[in-house]
Amino acid sequence: MAMQASLVECVPNFSEGNDKVVIEQITRPVRDAPGVSLLDVDMGADFNRTVVTMVGEPEEVLNTVIECTRVAVELIDMRGHTGEHARMGAVDVVPFIPIKGVSMDDCVKLSERYANTVSNELDLPIFLYAEAARMPQRIKLPDIRRGEYEGLEEKISSPDWIPDYGPAEFKPKMGATATGARPILIAYNVNLDTNDKSKANSIASKIRTSGSIVKDENGEKIIGNDGKPLRKPGIFQSLQAAGWMYDESTAQVSMNLLDYSETGLHDVTEAIRREAEMIGLNVTAGELVGLVPLYAMLAAGQYYQGDVVAYDENSLVEQAISGLMLDKLSDFEPQSCIIEWAISEEMKA
C-alpha cells in the first residue's frame, strides 16, 4: 500500500466469532482492495464477535466495508446467535475514524453514504451514532443497543426508535446496524481471578463515567426530580465499562476508553487493581481488542517505568506491555497492534 494523502480507519464489528471460514469470507474484500489495508482481525469466541480494523483511502474504505456488509448479512443469521457481548445485528456497528488528511465531518458523510447504500440495497435498518447522531439519545452506542437483538422487534416499532435509514421493521436474520464517526477509542479489558461476573460489574460501575444507580436501604432505586434514577458518578471521564465473562471461569471488566489522553490505560488498570484488592481479588491479565494508539502505550510505559526518563519508544512500549499484562493471555506484537506502527509496516509492503 503506497503512502496516501488521506487515510480513514473503519472498525466494523460482526456478530460471528467462532467460524473462521465465515470471517475469512467477510474480510476477503479488505484483502482484495488495492487501496485498503487489513490491520487486524480480532475473533472472540465467548463474545461470538469479530472486530475488523482496516485503513485506507476514504472512497476505497467505504466501498470495501459496503462489500463486507453484503457478505456478512448473507452468511450470519442472528436468529441463532448467542454471545457475551451486547449486540443487535449481524453487522453490529460500523464506525469511521479520521486518521490523516480527513476531518470528522468527512467521516460523518462517509457513514451517511454507507447507511444510505446498505439500507437501500439490503433493506437493512440503520441507526446513526456518535458524531453522526441526529438526536441526543442516539449519540451513545449502548443507548442504541439497549435491549439488544432480543428487544429489537419491540424497540424498532416505537416512534422514538425509527431507524435513520432503512425500514422501521424488525429483520430477524440480520437485525440492525449502527454506523457513525468517532475519534479513535481503545477497547480494553482487564481479567480477574473470579468467575463471578457481578463482581466485575460492580468494579465497572465504580470506574465508568456513568457510575452506578443509587439505591435506598431496601435496595430500591432512588428517583430524582427529573423522574430518572439518581446515579453516583464513576471515577473516570470518557470511560464506558461493564462486567463480562472472558471464559466460563474468568470474569473481566470490559471497557471503551473514549478519550485516552484524558483517561489512560494505566489509570483504569490500576483503579481496577485497587478495587479488586478491596474485595479479595487480583487482576490477572490485560487484553486489547483491535489496535491501540502509540501515545496511549507510551503514556502507560512512562507510568510503569517510574522516575527513569532515558527510555526510547520501544522500551516504553515494553514497559507498557508488562505493566498492563498484555502478554499474559497471548503474545503481544507491538508492530501489528499499535496503529501507527501497523500502518507504517503496511506502507512498506
C-alpha positions, 0 to 999 in steps of 0.5 A: 500500500503506497503512502496516501494523502488521506487515510480513514480507519473503519472498525466494523464489528460482526456478530460471528466469532467462532467460524473462521471460514465465515470471517475469512469470507467477510474480510476477503474484500479488505484483502482484495482492495488495492487501496485498503489495508487489513490491520487486524482481525480480532475473533472472540469466541465467548463474545461470538464477535469479530472486530475488523480494523482496516485503513485506507483511502476514504472512497476505497474504505467505504466501498470495501466495508459496503462489500463486507456488509453484503457478505456478512448479512448473507452468511450470519443469521442472528436468529441463532446467535448467542454471545457475551457481548451486547449486540443487535445485528449481524453487522453490529456497528460500523464506525469511521475514524479520521486518521490523516488528511480527513476531518470528522465531518468527512467521516460523518458523510462517509457513514451517511453514504454507507447507511444510505447504500446498505439500507437501500440495497439490503433493506437493512435498518440503520441507526446513526451514532456518535458524531453522526447522531441526529438526536441526543439519545442516539449519540451513545452506542449502548443507548442504541443497543439497549435491549439488544437483538432480543428487544429489537422487534419491540424497540424498532416499532416505537416512534422514538426508535425509527431507524435513520435509514432503512425500514422501521421493521424488525429483520430477524436474520440480520437485525440492525446496524449502527454506523457513525464517526468517532475519534479513535477509542481503545477497547480494553479489558482487564481479567480477574481471578473470579468467575463471578461476573457481578463482581466485575460489574460492580468494579465497572460501575465504580470506574465508568463515567456513568457510575452506578444507580443509587439505591435506598436501604431496601435496595430500591432505586432512588428517583430524582426530580427529573423522574430518572434514577439518581446515579453516583458518578464513576471515577473516570471521564470518557470511560464506558465499562461493564462486567463480562465473562472472558471464559466460563471461569474468568470474569473481566471488566470490559471497557471503551476508553473514549478519550485516552489522553484524558483517561489512560490505560494505566489509570483504569488498570490500576483503579481496577487493581485497587478495587479488586484488592478491596474485595479479595481479588487480583487482576490477572491479565490485560487484553486489547481488542483491535489496535491501540494508539502509540501515545496511549502505550507510551503514556502507560510505559512512562507510568510503569517505568517510574522516575527513569526518563532515558527510555526510547519508544520501544522500551516504553512500549515494553514497559507498557506491555508488562505493566498492563499484562498484555502478554499474559493471555497471548503474545503481544506484537507491538508492530501489528497492534499499535496503529501507527506502527501497523500502518507504517509496516503496511506502507512498506509492503 
